[in-house]
Amino acid sequence: MAARARGEGKTPARPIRIEGDLWEAFGAACEAVGLDRSAAVRAFMAWFARQPGAKMPKRPPAADTSGVDEEATAGSADVVTPDESP
């Protein structure tokens, strides 16, 4: 069997900008529920894009997300949470 070229057979990297505090809190939240960041982002994106069979990723209890600076992340995107939906 021939060796694969670097990156062959892998999904392409998609660089995005995320504040450091949010990145760390997200990593801790993912770890608390047994996911890595990539799996959680992919699950959320599939759910958000209404892919068939996709489900919202599991979230840790509120106490496990104490590292999130809500003021720093507020308004960073037009997101409607389930509590705010019409």
Buried (B, 14 or more C-beta within 10 A) or exposed (E): EEEEEEEEEEEEEEEEEEEEEBEEBBBBBBEBBEBEBEEBBBBEEBBEEEEEEBEEBEEBEEEBBEEBEEEEBEEEEEEEEEEEEE
